[in-house]
Amino acid sequence: MFSPRFAARAAAAALMAASALASAAAPARAAELIMFEEHGCMWCARWNEEVGDAYHLTAEGRRAPLVRRDIHDGPPEGVTLSIRPGFTPTFVLVENGLEVGRIEGYPGEDFFWPMLNALLARLPAGADG
């Protein structure tokens, strides 16, 4: 028979291997901000001018990196939305592939940041990107 010490080590190794396999099968996805846009959208262009170039440099941009999608292409693979976006721009915050909330339209820089921070506050603690 095996010694109790060997059995404990074997059990720990088996748990670590099972955990690694489970993690590989269902990888956790960090928060993302999906911007649904389309060519010719003047409000998308305004967001790009006022926010877009600096977004990735902000705390918000690090917590929820921007993913751009054409509105006609639908969500990225593995992302479930509550409803399909109806107009551009629509900003959808997702965590682990599920919608957390959205901002429909672009209300201007002064309103965008507080609205985004309200969405980010809905993320679980430690859900930093």
C-alpha positions as CSV (number, residue, x, y, z in Angstrom):
1,M,0.0,0.0,0.0
2,F,0.9,3.6,-0.3
3,S,2.0,5.7,2.7
4,P,-0.4,8.4,3.9
5,R,2.1,11.0,2.9
6,F,2.4,9.7,-0.6
7,A,-1.4,9.5,-0.9
8,A,-1.8,13.2,0.3
9,R,0.8,14.3,-2.3
10,A,-0.9,12.3,-5.1
11,A,-4.3,13.8,-4.1
12,A,-2.9,17.3,-4.1
13,A,-1.3,16.7,-7.6
14,A,-4.6,15.4,-8.9
15,L,-6.5,18.4,-7.6
16,M,-4.0,20.8,-9.2
17,A,-4.2,19.0,-12.5
18,A,-8.0,19.0,-12.4
19,S,-8.0,22.7,-11.6
20,A,-5.6,23.4,-14.5
21,L,-7.8,21.5,-16.9
22,A,-11.0,23.3,-15.7
23,S,-9.2,26.6,-16.2
24,A,-8.1,25.7,-19.7
25,A,-11.6,24.6,-20.6
26,A,-13.4,27.7,-19.4
27,P,-10.9,30.6,-19.4
28,A,-12.0,33.6,-17.3
29,R,-12.5,36.8,-19.4
30,A,-11.7,40.2,-18.0
31,A,-14.1,43.1,-18.3
32,E,-14.3,44.7,-21.7
33,L,-16.1,47.8,-23.1
34,I,-17.5,46.9,-26.5
35,M,-18.2,50.0,-28.7
36,F,-20.7,49.2,-31.4
37,E,-20.2,51.7,-34.2
38,E,-20.7,52.1,-37.9
39,H,-19.1,54.0,-40.8
40,G,-20.4,57.6,-41.0
41,C,-21.6,57.8,-37.4
42,M,-21.0,61.4,-36.4
43,W,-21.4,60.6,-32.7
44,C,-18.9,57.8,-33.0
45,A,-16.5,60.3,-34.6
46,R,-17.1,62.8,-31.8
47,W,-16.4,60.1,-29.2
48,N,-13.2,59.2,-31.0
49,E,-12.1,62.9,-31.0
50,E,-13.0,63.6,-27.3
51,V,-12.3,60.2,-25.6
52,G,-11.0,57.6,-28.0
53,D,-7.3,58.5,-28.3
54,A,-6.9,58.6,-24.5
55,Y,-9.3,55.9,-23.4
56,H,-6.6,53.1,-23.1
57,L,-4.4,55.4,-20.9
58,T,-7.1,55.9,-18.3
59,A,-7.9,53.8,-15.2
60,E,-11.3,53.0,-16.8
61,G,-9.5,51.9,-20.0
62,R,-7.2,49.6,-18.1
63,R,-10.1,48.1,-16.2
64,A,-12.3,47.5,-19.2
65,P,-10.2,47.7,-22.5
66,L,-12.1,48.9,-25.6
67,V,-13.2,46.4,-28.2
68,R,-14.6,48.0,-31.4
69,R,-17.3,46.2,-33.3
70,D,-19.4,47.2,-36.4
71,I,-23.0,47.2,-35.2
72,H,-24.0,45.1,-38.2
73,D,-21.5,42.3,-37.1
74,G,-23.2,41.7,-33.8
75,P,-21.3,40.8,-30.6
76,P,-17.9,39.1,-30.5
77,E,-18.0,35.3,-30.2
78,G,-18.7,34.2,-26.6
79,V,-20.4,37.4,-25.6
80,T,-24.1,37.4,-24.6
81,L,-26.0,40.7,-24.7
82,S,-29.4,41.4,-23.1
83,I,-30.6,42.9,-26.5
84,R,-28.8,43.7,-29.8
85,P,-27.7,47.3,-30.0
86,G,-30.1,49.4,-32.1
87,F,-28.0,52.5,-32.8
88,T,-24.5,53.8,-32.7
89,P,-22.5,54.3,-30.7
90,T,-23.6,51.8,-28.0
91,F,-21.1,51.0,-25.3
92,V,-21.6,47.6,-23.6
93,L,-19.6,46.6,-20.6
94,V,-19.2,42.8,-20.4
95,E,-17.6,40.6,-17.8
96,N,-16.9,36.9,-18.5
97,G,-18.9,37.3,-21.7
98,L,-22.0,38.6,-20.0
99,E,-23.5,42.1,-20.3
100,V,-23.1,44.1,-17.2
101,G,-24.7,47.3,-18.6
102,R,-24.6,49.7,-21.4
103,I,-24.5,53.3,-22.5
104,E,-26.7,54.0,-25.6
105,G,-25.5,57.0,-27.6
106,Y,-22.7,59.4,-26.8
107,P,-23.9,62.1,-24.4
108,G,-20.6,64.1,-24.5
109,E,-17.4,63.7,-22.6
110,D,-18.7,65.4,-19.4
111,F,-21.5,62.8,-19.1
112,F,-19.7,59.8,-20.6
113,W,-17.1,59.3,-17.8
114,P,-19.6,59.4,-14.9
115,M,-21.9,57.0,-16.8
116,L,-19.0,54.6,-17.5
117,N,-17.9,54.7,-13.9
118,A,-21.4,53.8,-12.7
119,L,-21.2,50.8,-15.0
120,L,-17.8,49.8,-13.7
121,A,-19.0,50.0,-10.1
122,R,-21.3,47.1,-10.9
123,L,-18.3,44.8,-11.5
124,P,-17.3,42.5,-8.7
125,A,-14.4,43.5,-6.5
126,G,-11.1,42.4,-8.1
127,A,-12.6,42.4,-11.6
128,D,-9.7,44.5,-13.0
129,G,-8.7,43.9,-16.5
